[in-house]
Amino acid sequence: MSDNATEYIVEYSDGPLAGTSERRYLVRGKYDESLNAVAAIDGVESLFKYNALDSREIRGELHVRYAFDASDSDPFESDPEDDPAR
């Protein structure tokens, strides 16, 4: 990772945002140990908390994996009828 890096890549490993990623800014050169994300599940916006699992560098960019913290998140249920894989 470059000494002057200002961003990192968030990878959501599970929960309602599993398999998605986004870019975030480093704060004082460090990534967030926990973060909150807002997402619409079946048209209802909810707040989800994620905690850092680990980090690694890929092609010079910092990637941080985050795990879903259900106990500190809004409840959510996805309607199986809305699943496009069905």
Backbone hydrogen bonds in HBPLUS format (Angstrom, degrees):
<---DONOR---> <-ACCEPTOR-->    atom                        ^
c    i                          cat <-CA-CA->   ^        H-A-AA   ^      H-
h    n   atom  resd res      DA  || num        DHA   H-A  angle D-A-AA Bond
n    s   type  num  typ     dist DA aas  dist angle  dist       angle   num
A0005-ALA N   A0002-SER O   3.20 MM   3  5.28 159.4  2.25 114.6 112.8     1
A0026-LEU N   A0006-THR O   2.77 MM  20  5.31 162.3  1.80 130.9 137.0     2
A0008-TYR N   A0024-ARG O   2.84 MM  16  5.54 149.3  1.93 155.9 162.3     3
A0024-ARG N   A0008-TYR O   2.95 MM  16  5.54 160.2  1.99 157.9 163.3     4
A0009-ILE N   A0062-LEU O   2.89 MM  53  6.25 166.9  1.91 156.4 160.6     5
A0064-VAL N   A0009-ILE O   2.87 MM  55  6.19 164.1  1.89 170.9 172.7     6
A0010-VAL N   A0022-GLU O   2.75 MM  12  5.27 166.0  1.77 167.8 170.4     7
A0022-GLU N   A0010-VAL O   3.10 MM  12  5.27 144.5  2.23 135.6 144.4     8
A0011-GLU N   A0064-VAL O   2.90 MM  53  6.03 154.0  1.97 160.6 157.7     9
A0066-TYR N   A0011-GLU O   2.86 MM  55  6.09 156.1  1.92 166.4 165.3    10
A0012-TYR N   A0020-THR O   3.06 MM   8  5.71 171.4  2.07 163.6 166.3    11
A0019-GLY N   A0012-TYR O   2.95 MM   7  5.86 149.4  2.04 166.9 160.1    12
A0013-SER N   A0066-TYR O   2.95 MM  53  5.87 173.4  1.95 165.0 167.1    13
A0018-ALA N   A0015-GLY O   3.19 MM   3  5.38 166.0  2.21 116.6 117.1    14
A0020-THR N   A0017-LEU O   3.06 MM   3  5.78 150.7  2.15 148.3 148.7    15
A0027-VAL N   A0030-LYS O   2.87 MM   3  5.29 160.8  1.90 157.2 152.4    16
A0030-LYS N   A0027-VAL O   3.07 MM   3  5.29 160.3  2.11 107.9 114.2    17
A0052-ALA N   A0033-GLU O   2.78 MM  19  5.14 173.8  1.78 149.9 149.0    18
A0035-LEU N   A0050-TYR O   2.87 MM  15  5.42 156.3  1.93 152.6 158.8    19
A0050-TYR N   A0035-LEU O   2.87 MM  15  5.42 160.5  1.91 163.3 168.4    20
A0037-ALA N   A0048-PHE O   2.78 MM  11  5.20 156.9  1.83 150.5 158.6    21
A0048-PHE N   A0037-ALA O   2.79 MM  11  5.20 167.1  1.80 156.2 160.8    22
A0039-ALA N   A0046-SER O   3.07 MM   7  5.63 156.4  2.13 153.5 160.8    23
A0046-SER N   A0039-ALA O   2.87 MM   7  5.63 153.5  1.94 149.0 155.5    24
A0041-ILE N   A0044-VAL O   2.94 MM   3  5.30 158.4  1.99 142.3 136.2    25
A0044-VAL N   A0041-ILE O   3.08 MM   3  5.30 165.5  2.11 111.8 116.4    26
A0074-ASP N   A0047-LEU O   2.87 MM  27  5.56 174.1  1.88 170.8 172.8    27
A0069-ASP N   A0049-LYS O   2.84 MM  20  5.42 161.0  1.88 157.8 151.3    28
A0051-ASN N   A0067-ALA O   2.87 MM  16  5.31 156.3  1.93 149.9 153.9    29
A0067-ALA N   A0051-ASN O   2.79 MM  16  5.31 162.0  1.82 152.8 152.5    30
A0053-LEU N   A0065-ARG O   2.74 MM  12  5.47 169.9  1.75 155.8 153.3    31
A0065-ARG N   A0054-ASP O   2.95 MM  11  5.58 154.0  2.02 152.0 160.5    32
A0056-ARG N   A0063-HIS O   2.91 MM   7  5.41 151.9  1.99 153.5 161.8    33
A0063-HIS N   A0056-ARG O   2.79 MM   7  5.41 166.3  1.81 170.3 175.1    34
A0058-ILE N   A0061-GLU O   2.88 MM   3  5.30 163.5  1.90 152.5 153.5    35
A0061-GLU N   A0058-ILE O   2.96 MM   3  5.30 162.0  2.00 114.8 120.7    36
A0072-ASP N   A0069-ASP O   3.23 MM   3  5.78 146.5  2.35 112.4 120.4    37
A0073-SER N   A0070-ALA O   3.29 MM   3  5.04 168.3  2.30 104.7 106.1    38
A0082-ASP N   A0079-ASP O   2.86 MM   3  5.50 155.6  1.92 121.6 129.1    39
A0083-ASP N   A0080-PRO O   3.19 MM   3  5.28 164.1  2.22 106.3 110.7    40
A0086-ARG N   A0083-ASP O   3.13 MM   3  5.68 165.1  2.15 117.0 121.6    41
